[in-house]
Amino acid sequence: MSRPSLASVPTEDSAIDLGPLAGMLGFLFRVGQVEVFDMFFDQLGKLGLKPGEFSVLWVVHLNPGVRQGAVAEKLKIKPAHMAKLVRRFETEGLICRKVPEGDRRGMELRLSEAGDAFVNDHAQDFFDYAKSETDRLSPVEAEQLIALLQKFTGLGGQT
């Protein structure tokens, strides 16, 4: 099988044939994730957080005393990564950890005063940014995509 000459190799992104990749859910999720992360950093890079990190703070904000493992499971964060993230948040003074009396294996999380202030100061920016994630879609398309992703992930209807 011969290789195409350099003159016939497409140079524009739009000219690259993806074949069946363009219809694969995992591939589309990955490319979409990169797009959303790039948008996040363009708009909110000043926070010094990744989208998932703010999500952890938000969930702890809404669920004071929640178990670290429960947050990791719900947000699909590997336990080792979650432990490292929580330690960093604790070092930064954003989260307080507590070993519950009845179960020494668990770890309860609460936001510190600084953590509460951080979430309150930045939640509006975070959720305003989230609205911009769907700017390329009509309102109906955005609603359909979100509903389908909620169904696919099993997170449907939770606010």
N, C-alpha and C positions, 0 to 999 in steps of 0.2 A: 504494500500500500504506500503510495507516494504522498509526501507532505505537500500542502499547497505552497505556492511561492509567496514570498512576503508581500508581493503586490496584491495578492487576492485575500490576504488576511484582513478581516474587518478591524477598523481602528476606533469606530464610534461605539459607545456602550449600547446604543439602540440597535446596532447592527449585529450584535452578538446573539446567536441562536442558543436558547436555553433548552430547547426541546421539551421533554416531559418534566424537567425540573420546574418549569414555570407553573405546573399544576400540582406540585407536591406540597402538602400542608406544612410539613416540617421546614422545608426550604423557604416557603413564603413567611412562616413565623419568624425564622431567623433573619431574613432580609428586613421584614417589618420591624423587628426588635432593634436592629441597627439603625434604621431610619428614625424610630422614636427616640432612641438614646441620643442620637446626634442632635435632634431637635431639643431634647431636654438640656443637653450641655450648652447649646447655643443660647437658650433662654434662661437657664437656672444654674449654670456652671458656677456662679458666684457663691452658691450655697456650700460648695465643697462636698456634696453628697451625690451618690448615684440614686436613680429613681427607686430602686429596691430598698435602699437604706432609709430614705424618707418614709417609705411604706411601712417599715418596721416601727419607726417612731410613731407614725400615725396609728397603727394598730395598738401599740402599747398605750398611747394617749386615750384611745376609745375603750380600752379594756385594762384598766389598772389592776395589777396583781396577776395578770395573765402568765401562764407558764411559758417559759422560753421555748420548750419543745413544741408546744401547741402553736406558737407563732411560726416557728420554723416549718412545721408540717403544713400549716394553712398557706404560707407564702412560698412553699416549695424550695426552702433554703436548706442545704445540707447541714446537719447538726454541727459539724466541725466549723463550718463557715459562720454559722449563727453564733456559736460560742465566741469566736474571734471578733465578730462584729459587736456583740454585746459587751465584751471586754473593752473594746475601743470606745464605745459609747459611754461606758462607765468611767474610763480614764478621762474622757472629754467632759465629764460631769453632766451628761444628758440623761443617763439611765441609772436607776438604783436596783440592785439585785438583792433578793432575800431568799434564803432557804426556808421553806415552810416547815412549821413545827411537826406536822404529822407525816411528812414525806421528805426525808433528807436527800432523796435523789433528784427532786425537782428544783426548779429555780423560778421564783416569781419576779416579774419585771414591773417597774413603775417608772414613769418619767420623774426626774428631779425637777426642782423649780426652774432650773436653766433649760431643761428639756421641754417642759411645758411652754416656757417663753419662746423657745426656738420653734416649736410646732405652731404655736399661735401666731408668731411673727411671719411664718413662711407658708402656712397652709393655703392661704388665698393665692399666693404666687404659684404654688404647686398645682392646685386645682384649676386655676386659670390656664396654666400651661397645658394641663390635660385636655382642656377644651380645644386647644389648637392642634392636638394630635389628629383630629378628624377634619381639619380644614380642607383636605383634598377630596372629601366626600360630601354628598348632600346630607342634610339632617336625617333624612329617612335611611340613607345608606349607612350612616354612622350608627344610628339606632339599631339597624339590623346586624351590623358587624359586632357591636357590643353584645347584643343578645345572643348571637351565635357563639361568640367566644365565652360568654358566661355559661352557656349550655355545655360547650366542649370541655371547659375547665372544671365544671361542677360548682362554680362560684355564682351562679345565677341569682339575680335579684337582691343580692346583699349590698347594703350601702354602708 
